[in-house]
Amino acid sequence: MFAVRDEDNALDIVQDAMLKLAEKYAGKPAAELPMLFQRILQNTIHDHFRRQKVRNAWTTLLSALGKGDEKDDDFDPLETLPAKADSNQPPDPADRVQQSQTVAIIEQALSRLPARQREAFLLRYWEELDVAETAQAMGCSEGSVKTHCSRAVHALSEMLKAKGLTL
């Protein structure tokens, strides 16, 4: 009670400590139990304060986001946060649709590339591996990687131009 200054929390802490003692140290001699109980009780009190600190941090963070309309029971403080500046989603719904259509066209063009060109292109430009790493991953020479990438870029460029996309 003196440690936590709350009778309900104190009772919960003592109960948790007694359960831990009974579960883990039932086979110990009776003479050792009082000291074990004191150590378990102190650790349980420390755990209580750690949990309180984390709870208070989250409560403070979420309350700092602002309060919704008092009448609005569905208020979610996370909805008040702005989107990240580097988000891939444009804010305008029309732009989102256009972006998803463009991505679908690019994915379709990628799927039409020969396997080795597609592999080289994705490793180099999507996974951002350098030429040597790509060559090692593909099991070929660096010159082959450069050739596959060049052919892939030209083929993709032609396919995308045919669809009306320019890079």
CNS distance restraints for C-alpha pairs under 8 A (distance, minus, plus):
assign (resid   1 and name CA) (resid   5 and name CA) 5.36 0.50 0.50
assign (resid   1 and name CA) (resid   6 and name CA) 6.08 0.50 0.50
assign (resid   1 and name CA) (resid   7 and name CA) 5.71 0.50 0.50
assign (resid   1 and name CA) (resid  10 and name CA) 5.09 0.50 0.50
assign (resid   1 and name CA) (resid  11 and name CA) 7.90 0.50 0.50
assign (resid   3 and name CA) (resid  10 and name CA) 7.96 0.50 0.50
assign (resid   3 and name CA) (resid  45 and name CA) 7.57 0.50 0.50
assign (resid   4 and name CA) (resid   9 and name CA) 6.98 0.50 0.50
assign (resid   4 and name CA) (resid  10 and name CA) 6.31 0.50 0.50
assign (resid   4 and name CA) (resid  45 and name CA) 7.65 0.50 0.50
assign (resid   5 and name CA) (resid  10 and name CA) 7.64 0.50 0.50
assign (resid   6 and name CA) (resid  10 and name CA) 6.01 0.50 0.50
assign (resid   7 and name CA) (resid  11 and name CA) 6.17 0.50 0.50
assign (resid   8 and name CA) (resid  12 and name CA) 6.31 0.50 0.50
assign (resid   9 and name CA) (resid  13 and name CA) 6.09 0.50 0.50
assign (resid  10 and name CA) (resid  14 and name CA) 6.21 0.50 0.50
assign (resid  11 and name CA) (resid  15 and name CA) 6.09 0.50 0.50
assign (resid  12 and name CA) (resid  16 and name CA) 6.11 0.50 0.50
assign (resid  13 and name CA) (resid  17 and name CA) 6.13 0.50 0.50
assign (resid  13 and name CA) (resid  41 and name CA) 7.28 0.50 0.50
assign (resid  13 and name CA) (resid  44 and name CA) 6.31 0.50 0.50
assign (resid  13 and name CA) (resid  45 and name CA) 6.59 0.50 0.50
assign (resid  13 and name CA) (resid  48 and name CA) 7.66 0.50 0.50
assign (resid  14 and name CA) (resid  18 and name CA) 6.12 0.50 0.50
assign (resid  14 and name CA) (resid  41 and name CA) 6.62 0.50 0.50
assign (resid  15 and name CA) (resid  19 and name CA) 6.20 0.50 0.50
assign (resid  16 and name CA) (resid  20 and name CA) 6.22 0.50 0.50
assign (resid  16 and name CA) (resid  44 and name CA) 7.44 0.50 0.50
assign (resid  17 and name CA) (resid  21 and name CA) 6.18 0.50 0.50
assign (resid  17 and name CA) (resid  37 and name CA) 6.96 0.50 0.50
assign (resid  17 and name CA) (resid  40 and name CA) 5.73 0.50 0.50
assign (resid  17 and name CA) (resid  41 and name CA) 5.22 0.50 0.50
assign (resid  17 and name CA) (resid  44 and name CA) 6.36 0.50 0.50
assign (resid  18 and name CA) (resid  22 and name CA) 6.15 0.50 0.50
assign (resid  18 and name CA) (resid  37 and name CA) 7.16 0.50 0.50
assign (resid  19 and name CA) (resid  23 and name CA) 6.00 0.50 0.50
assign (resid  20 and name CA) (resid  24 and name CA) 5.94 0.50 0.50
assign (resid  20 and name CA) (resid  25 and name CA) 7.83 0.50 0.50
assign (resid  20 and name CA) (resid  40 and name CA) 7.49 0.50 0.50
assign (resid  21 and name CA) (resid  25 and name CA) 5.33 0.50 0.50
assign (resid  21 and name CA) (resid  26 and name CA) 6.98 0.50 0.50
assign (resid  21 and name CA) (resid  33 and name CA) 7.91 0.50 0.50
assign (resid  21 and name CA) (resid  36 and name CA) 7.41 0.50 0.50
assign (resid  21 and name CA) (resid  37 and name CA) 6.32 0.50 0.50
assign (resid  21 and name CA) (resid  40 and name CA) 7.22 0.50 0.50
assign (resid  22 and name CA) (resid  26 and name CA) 5.14 0.50 0.50
assign (resid  25 and name CA) (resid  33 and name CA) 7.88 0.50 0.50
assign (resid  28 and name CA) (resid  32 and name CA) 6.76 0.50 0.50
assign (resid  28 and name CA) (resid  33 and name CA) 7.08 0.50 0.50
assign (resid  29 and name CA) (resid  33 and name CA) 6.97 0.50 0.50
assign (resid  30 and name CA) (resid  34 and name CA) 7.90 0.50 0.50
assign (resid  32 and name CA) (resid  36 and name CA) 6.31 0.50 0.50
assign (resid  33 and name CA) (resid  37 and name CA) 5.86 0.50 0.50
assign (resid  34 and name CA) (resid  38 and name CA) 6.29 0.50 0.50
assign (resid  35 and name CA) (resid  39 and name CA) 6.36 0.50 0.50
assign (resid  36 and name CA) (resid  40 and name CA) 6.12 0.50 0.50
assign (resid  37 and name CA) (resid  41 and name CA) 5.90 0.50 0.50
assign (resid  38 and name CA) (resid  42 and name CA) 6.16 0.50 0.50
assign (resid  39 and name CA) (resid  43 and name CA) 6.26 0.50 0.50
assign (resid  40 and name CA) (resid  44 and name CA) 6.06 0.50 0.50
assign (resid  41 and name CA) (resid  45 and name CA) 6.19 0.50 0.50
assign (resid  42 and name CA) (resid  46 and name CA) 6.27 0.50 0.50
assign (resid  43 and name CA) (resid  47 and name CA) 6.14 0.50 0.50
assign (resid  44 and name CA) (resid  48 and name CA) 6.15 0.50 0.50
assign (resid  45 and name CA) (resid  49 and name CA) 6.43 0.50 0.50
assign (resid  46 and name CA) (resid  50 and name CA) 6.23 0.50 0.50
assign (resid  47 and name CA) (resid  51 and name CA) 6.16 0.50 0.50
assign (resid  48 and name CA) (resid  52 and name CA) 6.17 0.50 0.50
assign (resid  49 and name CA) (resid  53 and name CA) 6.09 0.50 0.50
assign (resid  50 and name CA) (resid  54 and name CA) 6.39 0.50 0.50
assign (resid  51 and name CA) (resid  55 and name CA) 6.10 0.50 0.50
assign (resid  52 and name CA) (resid  56 and name CA) 5.92 0.50 0.50
assign (resid  53 and name CA) (resid  57 and name CA) 6.13 0.50 0.50
assign (resid  54 and name CA) (resid  58 and name CA) 6.35 0.50 0.50
assign (resid  55 and name CA) (resid  59 and name CA) 6.06 0.50 0.50
assign (resid  56 and name CA) (resid  60 and name CA) 5.95 0.50 0.50
assign (resid  57 and name CA) (resid  61 and name CA) 6.10 0.50 0.50
assign (resid  58 and name CA) (resid  62 and name CA) 5.98 0.50 0.50
assign (resid  59 and name CA) (resid  63 and name CA) 5.92 0.50 0.50
assign (resid  60 and name CA) (resid  64 and name CA) 6.03 0.50 0.50
assign (resid  61 and name CA) (resid  65 and name CA) 6.75 0.50 0.50
assign (resid  62 and name CA) (resid  66 and name CA) 7.66 0.50 0.50
assign (resid  62 and name CA) (resid  77 and name CA) 6.58 0.50 0.50
assign (resid  62 and name CA) (resid  78 and name CA) 7.96 0.50 0.50
assign (resid  63 and name CA) (resid  67 and name CA) 6.95 0.50 0.50
assign (resid  63 and name CA) (resid  77 and name CA) 7.92 0.50 0.50
assign (resid  65 and name CA) (resid  77 and name CA) 5.86 0.50 0.50
assign (resid  65 and name CA) (resid  78 and name CA) 7.53 0.50 0.50
assign (resid  65 and name CA) (resid  80 and name CA) 6.92 0.50 0.50
assign (resid  65 and name CA) (resid  81 and name CA) 7.59 0.50 0.50
assign (resid  66 and name CA) (resid  77 and name CA) 6.73 0.50 0.50
assign (resid  66 and name CA) (resid  80 and name CA) 7.78 0.50 0.50
assign (resid  67 and name CA) (resid  75 and name CA) 8.00 0.50 0.50
assign (resid  67 and name CA) (resid  77 and name CA) 7.17 0.50 0.50
assign (resid  68 and name CA) (resid  72 and name CA) 6.67 0.50 0.50
assign (resid  68 and name CA) (resid  75 and name CA) 5.56 0.50 0.50
assign (resid  68 and name CA) (resid  76 and name CA) 7.73 0.50 0.50
assign (resid  68 and name CA) (resid  77 and name CA) 7.43 0.50 0.50
assign (resid  69 and name CA) (resid  75 and name CA) 7.48 0.50 0.50
assign (resid  76 and name CA) (resid  80 and name CA) 7.54 0.50 0.50
assign (resid  77 and name CA) (resid  81 and name CA) 7.56 0.50 0.50
assign (resid  83 and name CA) (resid  87 and name CA) 6.81 0.50 0.50
assign (resid  89 and name CA) (resid  96 and name CA) 6.45 0.50 0.50
assign (resid  90 and name CA) (resid  95 and name CA) 6.07 0.50 0.50
assign (resid  90 and name CA) (resid  96 and name CA) 5.68 0.50 0.50
assign (resid  91 and name CA) (resid  95 and name CA) 7.49 0.50 0.50
assign (resid  91 and name CA) (resid  96 and name CA) 7.42 0.50 0.50
assign (resid  92 and name CA) (resid  96 and name CA) 6.37 0.50 0.50
assign (resid  93 and name CA) (resid  97 and name CA) 6.34 0.50 0.50
assign (resid  94 and name CA) (resid  98 and name CA) 6.29 0.50 0.50
assign (resid  95 and name CA) (resid  99 and name CA) 5.98 0.50 0.50
assign (resid  96 and name CA) (resid 100 and name CA) 6.15 0.50 0.50
assign (resid  97 and name CA) (resid 101 and name CA) 6.19 0.50 0.50
assign (resid  98 and name CA) (resid 102 and name CA) 6.14 0.50 0.50
assign (resid  99 and name CA) (resid 103 and name CA) 6.15 0.50 0.50
assign (resid 100 and name CA) (resid 104 and name CA) 6.17 0.50 0.50
assign (resid 101 and name CA) (resid 105 and name CA) 6.30 0.50 0.50
assign (resid 102 and name CA) (resid 106 and name CA) 6.26 0.50 0.50
assign (resid 103 and name CA) (resid 107 and name CA) 6.08 0.50 0.50
assign (resid 104 and name CA) (resid 108 and name CA) 6.11 0.50 0.50
assign (resid 105 and name CA) (resid 109 and name CA) 6.20 0.50 0.50
assign (resid 105 and name CA) (resid 160 and name CA) 7.57 0.50 0.50
assign (resid 105 and name CA) (resid 163 and name CA) 7.80 0.50 0.50
assign (resid 106 and name CA) (resid 110 and name CA) 6.11 0.50 0.50
assign (resid 106 and name CA) (resid 160 and name CA) 7.22 0.50 0.50
assign (resid 107 and name CA) (resid 111 and name CA) 6.20 0.50 0.50
assign (resid 108 and name CA) (resid 112 and name CA) 6.58 0.50 0.50
assign (resid 109 and name CA) (resid 113 and name CA) 6.85 0.50 0.50
assign (resid 109 and name CA) (resid 156 and name CA) 6.28 0.50 0.50
assign (resid 109 and name CA) (resid 159 and name CA) 6.33 0.50 0.50
assign (resid 109 and name CA) (resid 160 and name CA) 7.19 0.50 0.50
assign (resid 110 and name CA) (resid 118 and name CA) 6.43 0.50 0.50
assign (resid 110 and name CA) (resid 156 and name CA) 7.07 0.50 0.50
assign (resid 111 and name CA) (resid 118 and name CA) 7.57 0.50 0.50
assign (resid 113 and name CA) (resid 117 and name CA) 6.27 0.50 0.50
assign (resid 113 and name CA) (resid 118 and name CA) 5.61 0.50 0.50
assign (resid 113 and name CA) (resid 152 and name CA) 6.89 0.50 0.50
assign (resid 113 and name CA) (resid 155 and name CA) 7.52 0.50 0.50
assign (resid 113 and name CA) (resid 156 and name CA) 7.82 0.50 0.50
assign (resid 114 and name CA) (resid 118 and name CA) 6.12 0.50 0.50
assign (resid 115 and name CA) (resid 119 and name CA) 6.03 0.50 0.50
assign (resid 116 and name CA) (resid 120 and name CA) 6.09 0.50 0.50
assign (resid 116 and name CA) (resid 148 and name CA) 6.80 0.50 0.50
assign (resid 117 and name CA) (resid 121 and name CA) 5.97 0.50 0.50
assign (resid 117 and name CA) (resid 148 and name CA) 4.73 0.50 0.50
assign (resid 117 and name CA) (resid 149 and name CA) 6.10 0.50 0.50
assign (resid 117 and name CA) (resid 151 and name CA) 7.00 0.50 0.50
assign (resid 117 and name CA) (resid 152 and name CA) 5.31 0.50 0.50
assign (resid 118 and name CA) (resid 122 and name CA) 6.03 0.50 0.50
assign (resid 118 and name CA) (resid 152 and name CA) 6.73 0.50 0.50
assign (resid 119 and name CA) (resid 123 and name CA) 6.06 0.50 0.50
assign (resid 119 and name CA) (resid 138 and name CA) 7.84 0.50 0.50
assign (resid 120 and name CA) (resid 124 and name CA) 6.03 0.50 0.50
assign (resid 120 and name CA) (resid 134 and name CA) 6.81 0.50 0.50
assign (resid 120 and name CA) (resid 138 and name CA) 7.59 0.50 0.50
assign (resid 120 and name CA) (resid 145 and name CA) 6.03 0.50 0.50
assign (resid 120 and name CA) (resid 148 and name CA) 6.13 0.50 0.50
assign (resid 120 and name CA) (resid 149 and name CA) 5.71 0.50 0.50
assign (resid 121 and name CA) (resid 125 and name CA) 5.82 0.50 0.50
assign (resid 121 and name CA) (resid 126 and name CA) 7.34 0.50 0.50
assign (resid 121 and name CA) (resid 148 and name CA) 7.39 0.50 0.50
assign (resid 121 and name CA) (resid 149 and name CA) 5.18 0.50 0.50
assign (resid 121 and name CA) (resid 152 and name CA) 6.41 0.50 0.50
assign (resid 121 and name CA) (resid 153 and name CA) 7.61 0.50 0.50
assign (resid 122 and name CA) (resid 126 and name CA) 4.72 0.50 0.50
assign (resid 122 and name CA) (resid 127 and name CA) 6.24 0.50 0.50
assign (resid 123 and name CA) (resid 127 and name CA) 4.82 0.50 0.50
assign (resid 123 and name CA) (resid 128 and name CA) 6.28 0.50 0.50
assign (resid 123 and name CA) (resid 129 and name CA) 5.84 0.50 0.50
assign (resid 123 and name CA) (resid 134 and name CA) 6.11 0.50 0.50
assign (resid 124 and name CA) (resid 128 and name CA) 4.93 0.50 0.50
assign (resid 124 and name CA) (resid 129 and name CA) 4.90 0.50 0.50
assign (resid 124 and name CA) (resid 130 and name CA) 6.17 0.50 0.50
assign (resid 124 and name CA) (resid 131 and name CA) 6.99 0.50 0.50
assign (resid 124 and name CA) (resid 134 and name CA) 6.49 0.50 0.50
assign (resid 124 and name CA) (resid 149 and name CA) 7.79 0.50 0.50
assign (resid 125 and name CA) (resid 129 and name CA) 7.30 0.50 0.50
assign (resid 129 and name CA) (resid 133 and name CA) 5.76 0.50 0.50
assign (resid 129 and name CA) (resid 134 and name CA) 5.86 0.50 0.50
assign (resid 130 and name CA) (resid 134 and name CA) 6.10 0.50 0.50
assign (resid 131 and name CA) (resid 135 and name CA) 6.05 0.50 0.50
assign (resid 131 and name CA) (resid 142 and name CA) 5.94 0.50 0.50
assign (resid 131 and name CA) (resid 145 and name CA) 6.64 0.50 0.50
assign (resid 131 and name CA) (resid 146 and name CA) 7.30 0.50 0.50
assign (resid 132 and name CA) (resid 136 and name CA) 6.20 0.50 0.50
assign (resid 132 and name CA) (resid 142 and name CA) 5.95 0.50 0.50
assign (resid 133 and name CA) (resid 137 and name CA) 6.13 0.50 0.50
assign (resid 134 and name CA) (resid 138 and name CA) 6.03 0.50 0.50
assign (resid 134 and name CA) (resid 142 and name CA) 7.79 0.50 0.50
assign (resid 134 and name CA) (resid 145 and name CA) 6.96 0.50 0.50
assign (resid 135 and name CA) (resid 139 and name CA) 5.75 0.50 0.50
assign (resid 135 and name CA) (resid 140 and name CA) 5.12 0.50 0.50
assign (resid 135 and name CA) (resid 141 and name CA) 5.50 0.50 0.50
assign (resid 135 and name CA) (resid 142 and name CA) 5.26 0.50 0.50
assign (resid 135 and name CA) (resid 144 and name CA) 7.70 0.50 0.50
assign (resid 135 and name CA) (resid 145 and name CA) 5.96 0.50 0.50
assign (resid 136 and name CA) (resid 140 and name CA) 6.58 0.50 0.50
assign (resid 136 and name CA) (resid 141 and name CA) 7.77 0.50 0.50
assign (resid 140 and name CA) (resid 144 and name CA) 6.42 0.50 0.50
assign (resid 140 and name CA) (resid 145 and name CA) 7.26 0.50 0.50
assign (resid 141 and name CA) (resid 145 and name CA) 6.58 0.50 0.50
assign (resid 142 and name CA) (resid 146 and name CA) 6.35 0.50 0.50
assign (resid 143 and name CA) (resid 147 and name CA) 6.19 0.50 0.50
assign (resid 144 and name CA) (resid 148 and name CA) 6.03 0.50 0.50
assign (resid 145 and name CA) (resid 149 and name CA) 6.02 0.50 0.50
assign (resid 146 and name CA) (resid 150 and name CA) 6.03 0.50 0.50
assign (resid 147 and name CA) (resid 151 and name CA) 6.16 0.50 0.50
assign (resid 148 and name CA) (resid 152 and name CA) 6.02 0.50 0.50
assign (resid 149 and name CA) (resid 153 and name CA) 6.10 0.50 0.50
assign (resid 150 and name CA) (resid 154 and name CA) 6.29 0.50 0.50
assign (resid 151 and name CA) (resid 155 and name CA) 6.03 0.50 0.50
assign (resid 152 and name CA) (resid 156 and name CA) 5.93 0.50 0.50
assign (resid 153 and name CA) (resid 157 and name CA) 5.97 0.50 0.50
assign (resid 154 and name CA) (resid 158 and name CA) 6.27 0.50 0.50
assign (resid 155 and name CA) (resid 159 and name CA) 6.21 0.50 0.50
assign (resid 156 and name CA) (resid 160 and name CA) 5.98 0.50 0.50
assign (resid 157 and name CA) (resid 161 and name CA) 6.05 0.50 0.50
assign (resid 157 and name CA) (resid 166 and name CA) 7.68 0.50 0.50
assign (resid 157 and name CA) (resid 167 and name CA) 7.65 0.50 0.50
assign (resid 158 and name CA) (resid 162 and name CA) 6.21 0.50 0.50
assign (resid 159 and name CA) (resid 163 and name CA) 6.54 0.50 0.50
assign (resid 160 and name CA) (resid 164 and name CA) 6.31 0.50 0.50
assign (resid 160 and name CA) (resid 165 and name CA) 5.06 0.50 0.50
assign (resid 160 and name CA) (resid 166 and name CA) 6.67 0.50 0.50
assign (resid 161 and name CA) (resid 165 and name CA) 5.09 0.50 0.50
assign (resid 161 and name CA) (resid 166 and name CA) 5.71 0.50 0.50
